[in-house]
Amino acid sequence: MVDVKISALPNAAALAGTEVLPAFQAGNTVKVLVSAIRAGLVQNTGDEDVGGIKTFTGSQVRMSSASPGWWMNEVGGNFSLYVVLDADNLQFQVRPVGFGNSIVDMPFRIELGNKVITTDYLVRPRTTLKDDLGSGTFRYRDAFVRSINVNESVAFANATAVRNTKANLGLPITVSTTAPTSPAEGDIWIDIS
């Protein structure tokens, strides 16, 4: 038999999976089906389940589709979370457990085109009196709210100081240790109790 280099062999057609290849295993030369090798690999196309922890060491994980997203399903939990980019909106969708199709809730949404973050959930710090909203250098310009309750405020603890700034603000300010019974639209109530 004449020795032939692999590079000199003709190109193979598309593999069907039933082809037999030689392999070296535990000190012996064995045969293995292409389908057996393929079964242990993640394919380029199609849906499949992949077990275990996979670590990506590259700098990016890229997805390109009409609505790319990550879907996380907690085994034994009550809900799954689908984070998806849809119509220029990054949405956090709560869905039924088991990758259900219906949207139960949308707790968080970033509208990229409008530069708006929306939520119907309560936004609060995890630990009381630990975090600030804004800073002396990076402040919010305007606050549009219906009512404000300020408790334990160092800046407004002195009722006299608050009353002195009332004229400068041009707004009706109520300083009290109890909540007003019928606040008017635009009133500011400061709780100093």
Secondary structure, 3 states (H helix, E strand, C coil): CCCCCHHHCCCCCCCCCCCEEEEEECCEEEEEEHHHHHHCCCCCCCCCCCCCCCCCCCCCCCCCCCCCEEEEECCCCCEEEEEEEECCEEEEEEEECCCCCCCCEEEEEEECCCCEEECCCCCCCCCCCCCCCCCCCCCCCCCCCCCCEECCCCCCCCHHHHHHHHHHHCCCEEEECCCCCCCCCCCEEEECC
